[in-house]
Amino acid sequence: MHERNYEEILTFFQELLKHEIDGGVETLRNDLNNINQNNHFASIMKSDYSEKYNFLTSLDDIQFEQLLNTVQDSISFSFYYFFKRLEEGENIEMGERVNFELTAVNEETGNKTKLISATPDEDGIDNDFQEWIMDNCHTLNNKTK
């Protein structure tokens, strides 16, 4: 097994974030596809989650796209602020601050790659997931689907 460099680990983690952030929109899109196909999953939704089913079936295409955009923006902003808090630290009491580190650890080799540093100016650590999230995690706005 070869050692992976910082850029490889960073890219892997960013793709993981993108998948999770964009996944909320894809889940809703799949729900609507199931309803349109009137398949087994639609039957389950209709019986177990009737309010959700009724709401989704009441939307026209434009309303549904607006719902997807709203969900996408909400998820993106949630992750944006979460990483902002990790990257900038948190005040827990007057004059007391907690800073966070995020480190990827390879289970087989034990190699560690720091992705977020508690030291803001640490060499080689970007600490800028917020901007990356806003630029890369908008499936709908980027028209990738």
TIVO-2410 file (N, C-alpha, C; in nm, 3 decimals):
# residues 145
REC num residu      c1      c2      c3 atome chaine
REC   1      M   0.086  -0.117   0.000     N      A
REC   1      M   0.000   0.000   0.000    CA      A
REC   1      M   0.090   0.124   0.000     C      A
REC   2      H   0.064   0.216  -0.089     N      A
REC   2      H   0.148   0.336  -0.095    CA      A
REC   2      H   0.093   0.447  -0.006     C      A
REC   3      E   0.183   0.535   0.035     N      A
REC   3      E   0.140   0.649   0.115    CA      A
REC   3      E   0.072   0.750   0.026     C      A
REC   4      R  -0.032   0.810   0.076     N      A
REC   4      R  -0.105   0.911   0.000    CA      A
REC   4      R  -0.064   1.049   0.048     C      A
REC   5      N  -0.055   1.140  -0.047     N      A
REC   5      N  -0.014   1.275  -0.009    CA      A
REC   5      N  -0.135   1.356   0.036     C      A
REC   6      Y  -0.106   1.474   0.087     N      A
REC   6      Y  -0.209   1.563   0.140    CA      A
REC   6      Y  -0.319   1.589   0.037     C      A
REC   7      E  -0.282   1.619  -0.087     N      A
REC   7      E  -0.381   1.652  -0.191    CA      A
REC   7      E  -0.475   1.535  -0.218     C      A
REC   8      E  -0.424   1.412  -0.218     N      A
REC   8      E  -0.509   1.296  -0.240    CA      A
REC   8      E  -0.612   1.281  -0.127     C      A
REC   9      I  -0.566   1.297  -0.003     N      A
REC   9      I  -0.655   1.284   0.112    CA      A
REC   9      I  -0.756   1.398   0.113     C      A
REC  10      L  -0.711   1.519   0.083     N      A
REC  10      L  -0.799   1.635   0.078    CA      A
REC  10      L  -0.908   1.614  -0.028     C      A
REC  11      T  -0.868   1.570  -0.146     N      A
REC  11      T  -0.964   1.546  -0.255    CA      A
REC  11      T  -1.065   1.439  -0.216     C      A
REC  12      F  -1.017   1.331  -0.153     N      A
REC  12      F  -1.108   1.226  -0.108    CA      A
REC  12      F  -1.210   1.281  -0.009     C      A
REC  13      F  -1.164   1.360   0.089     N      A
REC  13      F  -1.253   1.415   0.189    CA      A
REC  13      F  -1.352   1.513   0.127     C      A
REC  14      Q  -1.306   1.596   0.034     N      A
REC  14      Q  -1.396   1.690  -0.033    CA      A
REC  14      Q  -1.503   1.616  -0.112     C      A
REC  15      E  -1.467   1.509  -0.179     N      A
REC  15      E  -1.567   1.432  -0.253    CA      A
REC  15      E  -1.667   1.366  -0.159     C      A
REC  16      L  -1.619   1.323  -0.043     N      A
REC  16      L  -1.708   1.267   0.059    CA      A
REC  16      L  -1.809   1.373   0.104     C      A
REC  17      L  -1.760   1.494   0.131     N      A
REC  17      L  -1.849   1.604   0.169    CA      A
REC  17      L  -1.951   1.633   0.060     C      A
REC  18      K  -1.904   1.642  -0.064     N      A
REC  18      K  -1.993   1.673  -0.176    CA      A
REC  18      K  -2.103   1.567  -0.187     C      A
REC  19      H  -2.065   1.441  -0.173     N      A
REC  19      H  -2.162   1.332  -0.181    CA      A
REC  19      H  -2.269   1.347  -0.072     C      A
REC  20      E  -2.227   1.376   0.050     N      A
REC  20      E  -2.321   1.390   0.160    CA      A
REC  20      E  -2.411   1.512   0.145     C      A
REC  21      I  -2.352   1.623   0.103     N      A
REC  21      I  -2.429   1.747   0.089    CA      A
REC  21      I  -2.531   1.734  -0.024     C      A
REC  22      D  -2.488   1.681  -0.138     N      A
REC  22      D  -2.577   1.668  -0.252    CA      A
REC  22      D  -2.676   1.552  -0.236     C      A
REC  23      G  -2.646   1.462  -0.142     N      A
REC  23      G  -2.731   1.345  -0.122    CA      A
REC  23      G  -2.872   1.378  -0.077     C      A
REC  24      G  -2.889   1.484   0.000     N      A
REC  24      G  -3.023   1.522   0.044    CA      A
REC  24      G  -3.115   1.555  -0.071     C      A
REC  25      V  -3.062   1.622  -0.171     N      A
REC  25      V  -3.140   1.656  -0.290    CA      A
REC  25      V  -3.171   1.530  -0.371     C      A
REC  26      E  -3.074   1.444  -0.383     N      A
REC  26      E  -3.095   1.321  -0.460    CA      A
REC  26      E  -3.200   1.231  -0.393     C      A
REC  27      T  -3.205   1.231  -0.262     N      A
REC  27      T  -3.306   1.154  -0.190    CA      A
REC  27      T  -3.446   1.202  -0.225     C      A
REC  28      L  -3.464   1.334  -0.225     N      A
REC  28      L  -3.595   1.389  -0.263    CA      A
REC  28      L  -3.628   1.360  -0.409     C      A
REC  29      R  -3.529   1.374  -0.494     N      A
REC  29      R  -3.551   1.346  -0.637    CA      A
REC  29      R  -3.590   1.199  -0.656     C      A
REC  30      N  -3.526   1.109  -0.583     N      A
REC  30      N  -3.561   0.966  -0.590    CA      A
REC  30      N  -3.702   0.942  -0.539     C      A
REC  31      D  -3.742   1.011  -0.433     N      A
REC  31      D  -3.879   0.998  -0.383    CA      A
REC  31      D  -3.980   1.034  -0.491     C      A
REC  32      L  -3.956   1.145  -0.558     N      A
REC  32      L  -4.048   1.186  -0.664    CA      A
REC  32      L  -4.048   1.087  -0.779     C      A
REC  33      N  -3.931   1.037  -0.817     N      A
REC  33      N  -3.924   0.937  -0.923    CA      A
REC  33      N  -4.002   0.812  -0.886     C      A
REC  34      N  -3.991   0.770  -0.759     N      A
REC  34      N  -4.067   0.654  -0.713    CA      A
REC  34      N  -4.217   0.681  -0.722     C      A
REC  35      I  -4.259   0.801  -0.684     N      A
REC  35      I  -4.401   0.836  -0.692    CA      A
REC  35      I  -4.446   0.835  -0.838     C      A
REC  36      N  -4.367   0.894  -0.926     N      A
REC  36      N  -4.402   0.898  -1.068    CA      A
REC  36      N  -4.410   0.759  -1.129     C      A
REC  37      Q  -4.326   0.668  -1.081     N      A
REC  37      Q  -4.327   0.530  -1.131    CA      A
REC  37      Q  -4.431   0.444  -1.060     C      A
REC  38      N  -4.490   0.499  -0.955     N      A
REC  38      N  -4.590   0.428  -0.875    CA      A
REC  38      N  -4.539   0.289  -0.837     C      A
REC  39      N  -4.415   0.283  -0.791     N      A
REC  39      N  -4.354   0.155  -0.760    CA      A
REC  39      N  -4.372   0.117  -0.612     C      A
REC  40      H  -4.304   0.010  -0.573     N      A
REC  40      H  -4.313  -0.042  -0.437    CA      A
REC  40      H  -4.275   0.064  -0.333     C      A
REC  41      F  -4.169   0.141  -0.361     N      A
REC  41      F  -4.125   0.244  -0.267    CA      A
REC  41      F  -4.231   0.354  -0.251     C      A
REC  42      A  -4.302   0.384  -0.360     N      A
REC  42      A  -4.410   0.482  -0.352    CA      A
REC  42      A  -4.523   0.429  -0.263     C      A
REC  43      S  -4.551   0.301  -0.275     N      A
REC  43      S  -4.656   0.240  -0.191    CA      A
REC  43      S  -4.620   0.247  -0.043     C      A
REC  44      I  -4.494   0.221  -0.013     N      A
REC  44      I  -4.448   0.230   0.126    CA      A
REC  44      I  -4.460   0.373   0.176     C      A
REC  45      M  -4.416   0.469   0.093     N      A
REC  45      M  -4.424   0.609   0.133    CA      A
REC  45      M  -4.570   0.650   0.155     C      A
REC  46      K  -4.657   0.604   0.066     N      A
REC  46      K  -4.798   0.641   0.076    CA      A
REC  46      K  -4.860   0.588   0.205     C      A
REC  47      S  -4.822   0.467   0.244     N      A
REC  47      S  -4.883   0.410   0.365    CA      A
REC  47      S  -4.813   0.455   0.494     C      A
REC  48      D  -4.680   0.466   0.491     N      A
REC  48      D  -4.606   0.497   0.613    CA      A
REC  48      D  -4.577   0.646   0.632     C      A
REC  49      Y  -4.571   0.719   0.524     N      A
REC  49      Y  -4.539   0.862   0.529    CA      A
REC  49      Y  -4.638   0.939   0.442     C      A
REC  50      S  -4.765   0.923   0.474     N      A
REC  50      S  -4.871   0.977   0.388    CA      A
REC  50      S  -4.864   1.129   0.373     C      A
REC  51      E  -4.826   1.201   0.478     N      A
REC  51      E  -4.817   1.347   0.466    CA      A
REC  51      E  -4.709   1.387   0.367     C      A
REC  52      K  -4.595   1.320   0.373     N      A
REC  52      K  -4.487   1.347   0.277    CA      A
REC  52      K  -4.532   1.311   0.136     C      A
REC  53      Y  -4.593   1.195   0.122     N      A
REC  53      Y  -4.641   1.150  -0.008    CA      A
REC  53      Y  -4.741   1.251  -0.066     C      A
REC  54      N  -4.837   1.291   0.014     N      A
REC  54      N  -4.939   1.385  -0.032    CA      A
REC  54      N  -4.878   1.521  -0.068     C      A
REC  55      F  -4.782   1.565   0.012     N      A
REC  55      F  -4.716   1.692  -0.017    CA      A
REC  55      F  -4.642   1.685  -0.150     C      A
REC  56      L  -4.563   1.580  -0.169     N      A
REC  56      L  -4.484   1.569  -0.293    CA      A
REC  56      L  -4.574   1.555  -0.416     C      A
REC  57      T  -4.684   1.483  -0.402     N      A
REC  57      T  -4.772   1.468  -0.519    CA      A
REC  57      T  -4.850   1.595  -0.549     C      A
REC  58      S  -4.857   1.686  -0.453     N      A
REC  58      S  -4.930   1.811  -0.477    CA      A
REC  58      S  -4.847   1.916  -0.551     C      A
REC  59      L  -4.716   1.893  -0.562     N      A
REC  59      L  -4.627   1.991  -0.623    CA      A
REC  59      L  -4.623   1.975  -0.775     C      A
REC  60      D  -4.623   2.088  -0.846     N      A
REC  60      D  -4.597   2.079  -0.989    CA      A
REC  60      D  -4.445   2.080  -1.010     C      A
REC  61      D  -4.398   2.068  -1.133     N      A
REC  61      D  -4.254   2.058  -1.161    CA      A
REC  61      D  -4.176   2.180  -1.112     C      A
REC  62      I  -4.231   2.298  -1.131     N      A
REC  62      I  -4.161   2.420  -1.089    CA      A
REC  62      I  -4.151   2.426  -0.937     C      A
REC  63      Q  -4.260   2.393  -0.869     N      A
REC  63      Q  -4.258   2.393  -0.723    CA      A
REC  63      Q  -4.159   2.288  -0.669     C      A
REC  64      F  -4.155   2.173  -0.735     N      A
REC  64      F  -4.064   2.068  -0.690    CA      A
REC  64      F  -3.919   2.113  -0.708     C      A
REC  65      E  -3.886   2.176  -0.819     N      A
REC  65      E  -3.750   2.227  -0.840    CA      A
REC  65      E  -3.714   2.334  -0.737     C      A
REC  66      Q  -3.812   2.417  -0.701     N      A
REC  66      Q  -3.788   2.517  -0.597    CA      A
REC  66      Q  -3.763   2.451  -0.461     C      A
REC  67      L  -3.837   2.344  -0.434     N      A
REC  67      L  -3.815   2.269  -0.311    CA      A
REC  67      L  -3.673   2.211  -0.310     C      A
REC  68      L  -3.631   2.153  -0.422     N      A
REC  68      L  -3.496   2.097  -0.430    CA      A
REC  68      L  -3.391   2.205  -0.409     C      A
REC  69      N  -3.411   2.321  -0.470     N      A
REC  69      N  -3.316   2.432  -0.451    CA      A
REC  69      N  -3.310   2.476  -0.305     C      A
REC  70      T  -3.426   2.483  -0.240     N      A
REC  70      T  -3.430   2.523  -0.100    CA      A
REC  70      T  -3.358   2.421  -0.012     C      A
REC  71      V  -3.382   2.293  -0.036     N      A
REC  71      V  -3.315   2.188   0.041    CA      A
REC  71      V  -3.165   2.193   0.016     C      A
REC  72      Q  -3.126   2.208  -0.110     N      A
REC  72      Q  -2.983   2.215  -0.144    CA      A
REC  72      Q  -2.915   2.330  -0.072     C      A
REC  73      D  -2.976   2.447  -0.077     N      A
REC  73      D  -2.917   2.563  -0.011    CA      A
REC  73      D  -2.907   2.543   0.140     C      A
REC  74      S  -3.012   2.487   0.199     N      A
REC  74      S  -3.013   2.465   0.344    CA      A
REC  74      S  -2.903   2.368   0.387     C      A
REC  75      I  -2.889   2.259   0.314     N      A
REC  75      I  -2.785   2.161   0.347    CA      A
REC  75      I  -2.647   2.222   0.328     C      A
REC  76      S  -2.627   2.291   0.216     N      A
REC  76      S  -2.497   2.353   0.189    CA      A
REC  76      S  -2.460   2.452   0.297     C      A
REC  77      F  -2.555   2.539   0.336     N      A
REC  77      F  -2.526   2.638   0.439    CA      A
REC  77      F  -2.502   2.573   0.575     C      A
REC  78      S  -2.571   2.465   0.605     N      A
REC  78      S  -2.547   2.395   0.731    CA      A
REC  78      S  -2.404   2.344   0.738     C      A
REC  79      F  -2.359   2.279   0.632     N      A
REC  79      F  -2.222   2.230   0.628    CA      A
REC  79      F  -2.123   2.346   0.627     C      A
REC  80      Y  -2.156   2.452   0.553     N      A
REC  80      Y  -2.070   2.571   0.547    CA      A
REC  80      Y  -2.045   2.624   0.688     C      A
REC  81      Y  -2.150   2.644   0.765     N      A
REC  81      Y  -2.136   2.699   0.900    CA      A
REC  81      Y  -2.072   2.600   0.996     C      A
REC  82      F  -2.099   2.473   0.977     N      A
REC  82      F  -2.035   2.372   1.060    CA      A
REC  82      F  -1.883   2.378   1.043     C      A
REC  83      F  -1.838   2.379   0.919     N      A
REC  83      F  -1.694   2.384   0.895    CA      A
REC  83      F  -1.634   2.519   0.933     C      A
REC  84      K  -1.709   2.624   0.919     N      A
REC  84      K  -1.661   2.755   0.964    CA      A
REC  84      K  -1.632   2.750   1.114     C      A
REC  85      R  -1.723   2.691   1.189     N      A
REC  85      R  -1.704   2.680   1.333    CA      A
REC  85      R  -1.585   2.591   1.367     C      A
REC  86      L  -1.567   2.482   1.292     N      A
REC  86      L  -1.450   2.397   1.315    CA      A
REC  86      L  -1.321   2.472   1.283     C      A
REC  87      E  -1.319   2.541   1.170     N      A
REC  87      E  -1.198   2.606   1.122    CA      A
REC  87      E  -1.160   2.728   1.204     C      A
REC  88      E  -1.258   2.800   1.255     N      A
REC  88      E  -1.229   2.923   1.329    CA      A
REC  88      E  -1.229   2.903   1.480     C      A
REC  89      G  -1.273   2.787   1.526     N      A
REC  89      G  -1.281   2.762   1.670    CA      A
REC  89      G  -1.409   2.819   1.727     C      A
REC  90      E  -1.428   2.795   1.855     N      A
REC  90      E  -1.552   2.835   1.925    CA      A
REC  90      E  -1.518   2.896   2.058     C      A
REC  91      N  -1.583   3.005   2.091     N      A
REC  91      N  -1.573   3.061   2.227    CA      A
REC  91      N  -1.667   2.980   2.315     C      A
REC  92      I  -1.613   2.924   2.424     N      A
REC  92      I  -1.699   2.847   2.513    CA      A
REC  92      I  -1.730   2.923   2.641     C      A
REC  93      E  -1.643   3.014   2.680     N      A
REC  93      E  -1.669   3.103   2.792    CA      A
REC  93      E  -1.592   3.230   2.766     C      A
REC  94      M  -1.619   3.331   2.842     N      A
REC  94      M  -1.553   3.458   2.825    CA      A
REC  94      M  -1.401   3.439   2.829     C      A
REC  95      G  -1.334   3.469   2.719     N      A
REC  95      G  -1.190   3.458   2.712    CA      A
REC  95      G  -1.136   3.318   2.691     C      A
REC  96      E  -1.224   3.220   2.678     N      A
REC  96      E  -1.180   3.082   2.659    CA      A
REC  96      E  -1.229   3.033   2.523     C      A
REC  97      R  -1.135   2.983   2.445     N      A
REC  97      R  -1.167   2.941   2.308    CA      A
REC  97      R  -1.121   2.797   2.286     C      A
REC  98      V  -1.201   2.722   2.213     N      A
REC  98      V  -1.166   2.585   2.175    CA      A
REC  98      V  -1.146   2.584   2.025     C      A
REC  99      N  -1.031   2.534   1.982     N      A
REC  99      N  -1.005   2.517   1.839    CA      A
REC  99      N  -1.003   2.367   1.810     C      A
REC 100      F  -1.037   2.332   1.687     N      A
REC 100      F  -1.052   2.193   1.649    CA      A
REC 100      F  -0.950   2.155   1.543     C      A
REC 101      E  -0.917   2.027   1.542     N      A
REC 101      E  -0.836   1.972   1.434    CA      A
REC 101      E  -0.913   1.856   1.373     C      A
REC 102      L  -0.897   1.838   1.243     N      A
REC 102      L  -0.954   1.724   1.173    CA      A
REC 102      L  -0.839   1.651   1.106     C      A
REC 103      T  -0.821   1.525   1.145     N      A
REC 103      T  -0.709   1.447   1.093    CA      A
REC 103      T  -0.762   1.317   1.034     C      A
REC 104      A  -0.721   1.288   0.911     N      A
REC 104      A  -0.753   1.160   0.848    CA      A
REC 104      A  -0.645   1.061   0.888     C      A
REC 105      V  -0.686   0.940   0.928     N      A
REC 105      V  -0.591   0.838   0.970    CA      A
REC 105      V  -0.613   0.714   0.884     C      A
REC 106      N  -0.506   0.669   0.818     N      A
REC 106      N  -0.512   0.546   0.740    CA      A
REC 106      N  -0.503   0.429   0.837     C      A
REC 107      E  -0.606   0.345   0.842     N      A
REC 107      E  -0.610   0.234   0.937    CA      A
REC 107      E  -0.498   0.134   0.916     C      A
REC 108      E  -0.458   0.112   0.791     N      A
REC 108      E  -0.357   0.010   0.763    CA      A
REC 108      E  -0.215   0.059   0.789     C      A
REC 109      T  -0.185   0.182   0.749     N      A
REC 109      T  -0.048   0.232   0.763    CA      A
REC 109      T  -0.028   0.318   0.887     C      A
REC 110      G  -0.137   0.370   0.942     N      A
REC 110      G  -0.126   0.460   1.056    CA      A
REC 110      G  -0.088   0.602   1.017     C      A
REC 111      N  -0.071   0.628   0.887     N      A
REC 111      N  -0.037   0.763   0.842    CA      A
REC 111      N  -0.150   0.859   0.875     C      A
REC 112      K  -0.111   0.978   0.920     N      A
REC 112      K  -0.207   1.081   0.955    CA      A
REC 112      K  -0.190   1.200   0.863     C      A
REC 113      T  -0.305   1.254   0.819     N      A
REC 113      T  -0.306   1.373   0.735    CA      A
REC 113      T  -0.399   1.474   0.798     C      A
REC 114      K  -0.344   1.588   0.840     N      A
REC 114      K  -0.424   1.691   0.904    CA      A
REC 114      K  -0.497   1.772   0.796     C      A
REC 115      L  -0.630   1.780   0.807     N      A
REC 115      L  -0.712   1.855   0.711    CA      A
REC 115      L  -0.756   1.990   0.765     C      A
REC 116      I  -0.778   1.998   0.895     N      A
REC 116      I  -0.810   2.125   0.961    CA      A
REC 116      I  -0.716   2.136   1.080     C      A
REC 117      S  -0.652   2.251   1.091     N      A
REC 117      S  -0.555   2.274   1.197    CA      A
REC 117      S  -0.612   2.367   1.302     C      A
REC 118      A  -0.580   2.338   1.429     N      A
REC 118      A  -0.619   2.428   1.536    CA      A
REC 118      A  -0.533   2.554   1.536     C      A
REC 119      T  -0.422   2.549   1.463     N      A
REC 119      T  -0.334   2.664   1.447    CA      A
REC 119      T  -0.366   2.727   1.312     C      A
REC 120      P  -0.430   2.844   1.310     N      A
REC 120      P  -0.482   2.901   1.185    CA      A
REC 120      P  -0.381   2.915   1.071     C      A
REC 121      D  -0.256   2.944   1.102     N      A
REC 121      D  -0.158   2.968   0.995    CA      A
REC 121      D  -0.061   2.853   0.976     C      A
REC 122      E  -0.099   2.732   1.014     N      A
REC 122      E  -0.008   2.619   1.000    CA      A
REC 122      E   0.024   2.594   0.854     C      A
REC 123      D   0.150   2.580   0.823     N      A
REC 123      D   0.194   2.559   0.684    CA      A
REC 123      D   0.132   2.433   0.625     C      A
REC 124      G   0.085   2.445   0.503     N      A
REC 124      G   0.033   2.331   0.429    CA      A
REC 124      G  -0.109   2.292   0.461     C      A
REC 125      I  -0.173   2.362   0.554     N      A
REC 125      I  -0.312   2.331   0.589    CA      A
REC 125      I  -0.398   2.447   0.541     C      A
REC 126      D  -0.492   2.417   0.452     N      A
REC 126      D  -0.572   2.521   0.390    CA      A
REC 126      D  -0.678   2.580   0.482     C      A
REC 127      N  -0.747   2.496   0.559     N      A
REC 127      N  -0.856   2.542   0.647    CA      A
REC 127      N  -0.960   2.626   0.573     C      A
REC 128      D  -1.002   2.584   0.457     N      A
REC 128      D  -1.100   2.665   0.384    CA      A
REC 128      D  -1.207   2.576   0.319     C      A
REC 129      F  -1.268   2.491   0.400     N      A
REC 129      F  -1.374   2.407   0.347    CA      A
REC 129      F  -1.501   2.487   0.317     C      A
REC 130      Q  -1.522   2.598   0.389     N      A
REC 130      Q  -1.645   2.675   0.367    CA      A
REC 130      Q  -1.655   2.721   0.222     C      A
REC 131      E  -1.551   2.783   0.170     N      A
REC 131      E  -1.555   2.833   0.032    CA      A
REC 131      E  -1.568   2.718  -0.066     C      A
REC 132      W  -1.497   2.608  -0.039     N      A
REC 132      W  -1.504   2.493  -0.129    CA      A
REC 132      W  -1.647   2.438  -0.134     C      A
REC 133      I  -1.712   2.429  -0.018     N      A
REC 133      I  -1.849   2.379  -0.013    CA      A
REC 133      I  -1.941   2.466  -0.099     C      A
REC 134      M  -1.930   2.597  -0.083     N      A
REC 134      M  -2.019   2.687  -0.157    CA      A
REC 134      M  -1.991   2.684  -0.307     C      A
REC 135      D  -1.867   2.657  -0.345     N      A
REC 135      D  -1.832   2.652  -0.488    CA      A
REC 135      D  -1.862   2.518  -0.552     C      A
REC 136      N  -1.869   2.411  -0.475     N      A
REC 136      N  -1.874   2.277  -0.533    CA      A
REC 136      N  -1.994   2.191  -0.496     C      A
REC 137      C  -2.074   2.234  -0.403     N      A
REC 137      C  -2.181   2.146  -0.354    CA      A
REC 137      C  -2.319   2.203  -0.385     C      A
REC 138      H  -2.340   2.235  -0.508     N      A
REC 138      H  -2.471   2.284  -0.553    CA      A
REC 138      H  -2.510   2.208  -0.679     C      A
REC 139      T  -2.546   2.083  -0.661     N      A
REC 139      T  -2.582   1.999  -0.773    CA      A
REC 139      T  -2.681   2.069  -0.866     C      A
REC 140      L  -2.782   2.130  -0.809     N      A
REC 140      L  -2.886   2.192  -0.892    CA      A
REC 140      L  -2.833   2.316  -0.964     C      A
REC 141      N  -2.764   2.401  -0.889     N      A
REC 141      N  -2.715   2.525  -0.948    CA      A
REC 141      N  -2.608   2.501  -1.055     C      A
REC 142      N  -2.534   2.391  -1.042     N      A
REC 142      N  -2.432   2.360  -1.141    CA      A
REC 142      N  -2.489   2.276  -1.256     C      A
REC 143      K  -2.616   2.242  -1.246     N      A
REC 143      K  -2.684   2.164  -1.351    CA      A
REC 143      K  -2.610   2.035  -1.383     C      A
REC 144      T  -2.560   1.965  -1.279     N      A
REC 144      T  -2.488   1.841  -1.302    CA      A
REC 144      T  -2.582   1.722  -1.313     C      A
REC 145      K  -2.707   1.742  -1.283     N      A
REC 145      K  -2.802   1.629  -1.292    CA      A
REC 145      K  -2.903   1.658  -1.400     C      A
***
